[in-house]
Amino acid sequence: MEKMFKVSSNPHIRSKDTTSRIMQYVALALLPAMIFGIFNFGMHAMFLVMITVSATVLSEYIYDRCMKKEISIGDFSAVVTGLLLALNLPPEAPLWVGVIGGVFAIIVVKMLFGGLGQNFMNPALGARCFLIISFTSIMTNFDCDAYTGATPLAAIKAGEGAPELIDMIIGRTAGTIGETSMIALLIGAAFLLVMKVIDLRVPGAYILSFVVFIVLFSGHGLELDYIVAQLAGGGLMLGAFFMATDYVTRPITKNGQYVFGIFLGIMTGIFRIFGPSAEGVSYAIILGNLLVPLIEKVTKPTAFGKKKTKKEAA
């Protein structure tokens, strides 16, 4: 009798696309940023991407075998996690950092909580924050053969001269492997939008609320160069289109997705303007992930034919 039903973990979406197909689309959308990052930073960046993806896939395979579970690497979610984590690493980080991050992302953040659909935060971002806490000097060192010195946003925050705006948009600056090229990230985002893998509710609310926040509180007002620099740097585009839109760790309600995006924009603004770090995207998204159950509870629509009780309205 049990073979008559197929029970799988959430998210459950009525679509002709399978989970593996969606993950393949995401992986394809990340290719422009990955290719530019390798071109920009060199062969070590390529090896770092390869070893990190290998670590995530092997970790999931070994875990499934050890726990006598069905092998799940065919859904490509481990590949996407590895790509996202690798694109969030400094280009000259040691290869073992990618291995440790990949194992942590899959085993600790994903598989120990039930696998795909059960993790409470984005595995790649959880691993990145773990690496930042554990290996701060490595994860904040962006010096490489092509670039030396601070990232553009760190230079702006310190009052130093920032790179030319066109360099930030193209990606000819210091930073993590996949965050520097705004153009490459927008190409990938456009692909996901065309394929209807994502929509603009979360990233649109995120970016708009962030812009409003920095206009009001940064002290730069409507200075266009400053706004564009903030959007182009610090992994905002990578976070907004590729990590904040994660089906598992974003709200499922439409209103909740708007609230989620606005929360991310405000928190990123707070971290960047008032915090010691010049970035803050990773921490903002993780905090948002933790609040998703509350956001969904508050924004849960009323069932058709029912009225909200006073308790629900409160």
PyMOL commands that set and color helices and strands:
alter all, ss='L'
color gray80, all
select helices_A, chain A and resi 2-4+19-41+43-66+73-75+77-87+95-113+123-134+136-139+152-157+165-170+182-194+201-217+224-232+236-243+254-274+281-298+310-313
alter helices_A, ss='H'
color red, helices_A
deselect
rebuild
show_as cartoon
